[in-house]
Amino acid sequence: MTEHLDVLIVGAGLSGIGAAHHLQTAFPGRTYAILEARDAIGGTWDLFRYPGVRSDSDMHTLGYRFRPWTQARAIADGPAILDYIRATAAESGIDRHIRFGHRTTRAAWSTADARWTVEVVHRGETLRLTSHFLYLCTGYYRYDAGYTPDLPGIERYGGKVVHPQHWPQDLDHTGKNVVVIGSGATAVTLVPAMAERAAHVTMLQRSPTYVMTLPAEDPIANRLRRLIGARRAYPVVRWKNVTISTLVYQLSRRRPELVRAMLRRAAVRQLPPGYAVDTHFRPRYRPWDQRLCFVPDGDLFAAIRRGRASVRTDRIAEFTAAGLRLESGDQLEADIVVTATGLQLLAFGGITLAVDGREVALPETMAYKGMMLSGVPNLAFTVGYTNASWTLKADLVGEYVVRLLRYMDRHGLAWCVPANDDPTVTEQPLLDFQAGYVLRSIDDFPKAGSRYPWQLGMSYAHDVLKLRHGPLADGAMRFGR
């Protein structure tokens, strides 16, 4: 007999644990399970184990709205974030609903039955579960493989090559010369962390990235917590940080040259006199065309000042037995090469969807409010902000799903499905973001639309109004009994 649950959540990472909290708090009698392909809670924060792994935004916004972050450090390391997620799951019994080693491969909706049939592989066996609602918290990149570009001559190299997504725990870089290929958030995290023990670390980049220093501790948050307690201080600090990040983003879009100049001046102050700032820290693109890289207490700049790390802006001509030869003709010797070259996107963890016997082609669907799919009933997914903390959007999606399920209960409805029948709504990429990992794969994802509710909004304040308080029956959402 096929097991039936009211809701199936796929993914036990930051989003999945939050989704379960919202669901079981609102509906304590409703049955649910979390299907997790791996054998541990935490998703990204359990997968990534490279040196220095940390949040790329403050924990007062990356933390859940319902559970205050109480540690002094606002930019937290990976183990601290993982502990926070696991503690959240344990204290409310969410961990008892997780089924580890269950990789979801296919989900088929039947309108006649008003339910999903979900196929899951567990220990080589295919299982089938049914559910009334399917909630995908899978993130948007592949867990089994990161992105590595073609590296000419790599077979000649005699040292160790490592991708951050699959970091060997026994790798000892003490006293070694390390080259980190890349300039994104992972690279600027790895370089100062590895520089503490390595002989020298070189960050090799094809082009610069904007790097902005943030304090590792938020003095206002820590003081407020002492004065009024963690529970009351948390929403104040959360909105403070949302406001600041929104202002920085809006200023970047409206006055990009001003923000570019501000970031340059900040870099000059933190780097050695005469440093080639415009070569290594002045990108060709505008601020926030790609995500800013944040460094706590300027640790990357500090490593460069101390001579423990350096930046080279050049291209790889080929690998040699001892390192890399650059297009400029220079040679970089390396005992270890880290390919911090990015992620590979994967929509919904590679799950195949079908509706009433018809396969769903994701690029032919349109994302409704950035969390549901046109023509696909009783399904929600979480995709976070690119210009703010992921969890801000994840919490709003969880609240919206609860509102939607309550609405359906009150009106005796069996299913809901977004429908785009407005011919004036034009297609746009789901993520309007110029990062390489997005551009490589975005065509495999659902589309966004030219206006609300088909746009993937990037304003938390706007989404709070629309998702937390806006109408559910808005003309684009259809319901059935």
C-alpha positions, 0 to 999 in steps of 0.5 A: 500500500502506498503511504500518503502524507498531507505534504512532502517537503524535498530537502532538509537544508536551511529552506526545508527545515524552515518550511517544516517549522511553518507547516507544523506550527500552523497545522499540528495535525497535518502529516508531512515528511522531509525527503533528503537525498543525503544522510545529514541535515544542513544542505549547503552548510553540511556539504561545504567543508572547505577552510573558512566556509562562512555566510556571505550575508549577516546571520540576522537575515540569514537566520530564521525569522522565528528563531533569533540568531544569538551569537556575537558574530554576525558573519558566522562560519559554516559549523556555527550555521550548521549547528543552528539549523540542526538545533532548529530541527531538533528543538521542535521535533522536525528531525523526526520527520526527515527521511535520509537517503531518499532521493526524489526522482519524479513527481506526477500530479493527478487532478482526478485524485487531487494528489501527487505520486512521488517516486523516491530512490532509497538504497537502490529501491524505488519507493512511491509516496503520495501527497496533497501538496509538494514543497520543493526546498532543493536549492538551485545547484547540483550537489554532486559536482561543481563547475570546472572549466577546461584547464589546458594541460591539467594532466601534466600537473604534479600537484593536488587539484581540489574543488571546494564543493568536494574538499578532502578532509585530510588535505594539509596545506601547511607550508604549501604554495596554493593557487586559488582559481576564481574571484567569487565568494568562495575564493575570497573566503578560501584565500585568507583562511588558507593563508593562515597556514600556507606558505603563500596563497595566490588568488588567480582571477580572469577579472576582478570582483567587487569586495566589500568589508563588513564587521564580523560582529554587529555592535548594535545587535550585540548591545541591543541583545544585552539591553532588551533581550534576544527575542525583542532585539532580533526583529529590530536588527533584522529590519535594520540590516534589510534596510541597509542592504536594500539601500546599498542595492538601490544606490548601486543600481541608480548611482553605480559610479558613486558606489564603485568609487566608494568601494574603490576608496575602501579597498585603497585604505585597506591595501598596501600603499601603491597597490594596483587596486584598479587592476585587481579590485575594479571590475568592468561591470556595475556593482550588483550586476553580480553579487558583491563579495563580503569579507568580515573585518577585511580579512582578505585585504589583511592577508594581502597586507601581511604578504601571506596572500596576493592577487593575480589578474591574468588567464591560464595558458596551460598547466605545467608539472609544477604549476601554471603558466599564464598568458602574460608568460609568468609562471605560478608554482603551486603545490595545491590548486583550488578550482573555486570556479563556481557551481552548476545549476540544477532546477529542483534537484533534477526531479522530473515533473508531470501533470495528468500524464504530460511531462512538464518542460520547465522552460515552458512554465512561468514562475508565479510570485517566484515560488509556484509554476504555471500549470502545475497544481499544489506545488511550491518551491523556494528560490532566495534573493540574489541581492539579500539573504536566502532565508528572507525569501524562504521564510516568506514562501513558508508563510505564503504556503501556510496562507494558501493551505488555510484558504483552501481548507476554509473554502473546501478546495482541493487544488490551486494552480497559477495560470498565465493567460495574459498575452501581454506578459512577456518572458524573461529569465528567472534570475536577472543576474550576470554571474557565470553560473547563472548564465550557463544554465538559466535556459533550463529553468522556468521563465519569469514574466514582465510584470507581477505576479510573474516576476521574481521580486528582489525586494524583501519589503515589497514581498512582505506586503505582497506575500504576507498580506496580499490577496490569494485569489488574485485572478492568476491563481485558479482553484478547484474542488 
